[in-house]
Amino acid sequence: MFRKGLAEFVGTFILVSAIAGATADSGAKALAALAIGLALGVAVYVGGHVSGGHYNPAVSFSFLIRGKLSPADFGLYVISQLLGGTFAAFLFNYANQASFRVAPPQGSSNNVAHYVAEIIGTFILVIVVHSVATAKKLDGNKVYGLAIGCALFVSAAAFGGISGGAFNPAVGLGPMLAGIKDGFPTDLAMLYIVGPLVGAAIAVGAFSVLENEPA
């Protein structure tokens, strides 16, 4: 249990650190999505053989729905992911004397478009995760990390400019918790919890139909 939790902490730490660094320089926006996708792919190879390399409560939720993750492990994973994301954001803020947060660039997070973007982006990520990492016909493949990283790259490039591109409650909430002294925007918290969880649930249903496997 400890090794799984540590793997999820480290992987989420790597991911959120990369997101914070890649999005900090406004002159590097074109490469930010690529850097973030590569970071997730690297992190999956680091801890995927230990915990499965979720690094995302929405991904863990999808495994819980499919019965491939116990409720106890789900709780451990989510706590570890949130701690990893919070610690990464805290260290980034300390080193840069800045407050890193994921947020939509187009005003209020109550905009329906923001929720739709988070749902679709998470759907893409989660269905790829299950397709390359759990589908029986692809069992044992060595490219799962690259494919998962590419999925996040696609989601971030396509939808990051709409919703902020979290597709992951740990990415959305971790920086909020790290900078909680500056306030905790509940509207953003809802966006980055509800959107990814809905997207993950839809992805599980679609995967089950495509692969003819039980949810």
C-alpha positions in Angstrom: 0.0 0.0 0.0 2.8 2.4 0.9 4.6 1.9 -2.4 1.4 2.5 -4.4 0.7 5.7 -2.5 4.3 6.9 -2.9 4.2 6.1 -6.6 1.0 8.2 -7.0 2.5 11.0 -5.0 5.7 11.1 -7.0 4.0 10.9 -10.4 1.5 13.6 -9.6 4.3 15.8 -8.2 6.1 15.4 -11.6 3.0 16.2 -13.5 2.0 19.3 -11.6 5.6 20.6 -11.5 5.7 20.3 -15.2 2.4 22.1 -15.7 3.5 24.9 -13.4 6.8 25.4 -15.1 5.5 25.0 -18.7 2.7 27.5 -18.2 4.7 30.1 -16.3 6.4 31.5 -19.3 3.9 33.2 -21.6 6.4 33.0 -24.4 6.3 29.2 -24.3 2.6 28.6 -24.6 2.9 26.7 -27.9 5.2 24.1 -26.3 3.4 24.0 -22.9 0.9 21.3 -24.0 3.7 19.1 -25.4 5.8 19.5 -22.3 2.9 18.5 -20.1 2.0 15.5 -22.2 5.6 14.3 -22.2 5.8 14.8 -18.4 2.8 12.5 -17.9 4.3 9.9 -20.2 7.5 10.0 -18.3 5.7 9.8 -15.0 3.7 6.8 -16.2 6.9 4.9 -16.9 8.3 5.9 -13.5 5.5 4.5 -11.4 3.2 2.6 -13.7 4.5 -0.8 -12.7 4.0 0.0 -9.1 0.6 1.7 -8.9 -0.7 1.7 -12.4 0.4 5.3 -12.9 -3.0 7.1 -12.5 -1.8 10.5 -11.0 -5.3 11.7 -11.4 -8.4 11.1 -9.2 -10.6 11.0 -12.3 -8.5 8.1 -13.7 -8.6 6.3 -10.3 -12.4 6.9 -10.3 -12.7 5.2 -13.7 -10.8 2.2 -12.3 -13.1 2.1 -9.3 -16.1 2.1 -11.5 -14.7 -0.8 -13.5 -14.0 -2.8 -10.3 -10.3 -2.7 -11.0 -9.5 -0.6 -7.9 -10.7 -1.3 -4.4 -12.4 1.5 -2.4 -9.5 1.5 0.1 -6.9 1.8 -2.7 -9.1 4.5 -4.3 -9.0 6.6 -1.1 -5.2 6.1 -0.9 -4.6 7.1 -4.5 -6.7 10.3 -4.2 -5.1 11.4 -1.0 -1.6 10.7 -2.5 -2.4 12.5 -5.7 -3.8 15.6 -3.9 -0.7 15.7 -1.6 1.6 15.4 -4.6 -0.1 18.1 -6.5 -0.3 20.4 -3.5 3.4 19.9 -2.6 4.5 20.5 -6.2 2.5 23.8 -6.4 3.8 24.8 -3.0 7.5 24.3 -4.0 6.9 26.1 -7.3 5.3 29.1 -5.5 8.1 29.2 -3.0 10.8 29.1 -5.6 9.2 31.6 -7.9 7.5 33.9 -5.3 4.3 33.4 -7.3 1.0 31.8 -6.9 0.4 29.0 -9.5 -3.2 28.0 -10.2 -5.1 26.5 -13.1 -8.0 28.6 -14.2 -10.0 29.3 -17.4 -8.7 32.2 -19.4 -12.1 33.4 -20.4 -13.8 34.6 -17.2 -16.1 32.8 -14.8 -15.9 29.0 -14.5 -19.7 28.9 -14.4 -19.5 29.0 -18.2 -21.0 25.8 -19.6 -18.2 25.7 -22.2 -15.6 25.2 -19.4 -17.4 22.2 -18.1 -17.8 20.7 -21.6 -14.1 21.2 -22.2 -13.1 19.5 -19.0 -15.5 16.6 -19.7 -14.2 16.0 -23.3 -10.6 16.5 -22.4 -10.8 14.0 -19.5 -12.8 11.6 -21.7 -10.0 11.5 -24.3 -7.4 10.9 -21.6 -9.3 8.2 -19.7 -10.5 6.2 -22.7 -6.9 6.1 -23.9 -5.6 5.0 -20.5 -8.0 2.1 -20.5 -7.5 1.2 -24.1 -3.7 0.9 -23.9 -3.3 -0.1 -20.3 -6.2 -2.4 -19.5 -7.5 -3.8 -22.8 -6.8 -7.5 -23.0 -5.8 -7.4 -26.6 -3.0 -4.9 -25.8 -1.8 -6.5 -22.7 1.9 -6.2 -22.2 2.5 -3.4 -24.8 5.4 -1.1 -24.1 4.0 2.1 -25.6 1.2 2.8 -23.1 3.1 5.6 -21.4 3.7 7.4 -24.7 0.1 7.0 -25.8 -1.2 8.3 -22.5 1.1 11.3 -22.7 0.0 12.0 -26.2 -3.7 11.9 -25.1 -3.0 14.6 -22.5 -1.1 16.6 -25.1 -4.1 16.4 -27.4 -6.6 17.4 -24.6 -4.4 20.3 -23.4 -3.8 21.6 -26.9 -7.4 21.4 -27.9 -9.2 22.4 -24.8 -6.7 24.0 -22.4 -7.5 27.5 -23.9 -11.1 27.1 -22.9 -11.2 25.6 -19.4 -7.6 26.0 -18.2 -7.0 22.3 -19.1 -6.8 20.5 -15.8 -8.6 17.3 -16.7 -7.5 16.1 -13.3 -8.9 17.2 -9.8 -5.3 17.0 -8.4 -4.1 19.5 -11.0 -7.0 21.8 -10.3 -7.2 21.5 -6.5 -3.5 21.0 -5.5 -2.5 24.5 -6.5 -5.6 25.9 -4.7 -4.6 24.1 -1.5 -1.0 25.2 -1.8 -2.1 28.9 -2.1 -5.1 28.7 0.1 -4.0 31.8 1.9 -5.1 33.7 -1.2 -8.6 32.2 -1.0 -10.2 29.0 -2.3 -12.4 29.6 -5.3 -15.3 27.1 -4.9 -16.5 27.7 -8.5 -13.2 26.5 -9.9 -13.1 23.6 -7.4 -16.5 22.4 -8.7 -15.3 22.8 -12.3 -12.2 20.7 -11.8 -14.0 18.0 -9.8 -17.3 17.6 -11.6 -15.9 18.0 -15.2 -13.2 15.3 -14.9 -15.3 12.8 -13.0 -18.2 13.1 -15.5 -15.7 12.7 -18.4 -14.1 9.7 -16.7 -17.5 8.0 -16.2 -18.5 8.5 -19.8 -15.1 7.1 -21.0 -15.7 4.0 -19.0 -19.0 3.4 -20.6 -17.6 4.0 -24.1 -14.7 1.7 -23.4 -16.9 -1.0 -22.2 -19.0 -0.9 -25.3 -16.0 -0.7 -27.7 -14.1 -3.6 -26.0 -17.2 -5.6 -25.2 -16.0 -5.8 -21.6 -18.1 -5.2 -18.5 -17.8 -1.7 -16.9 
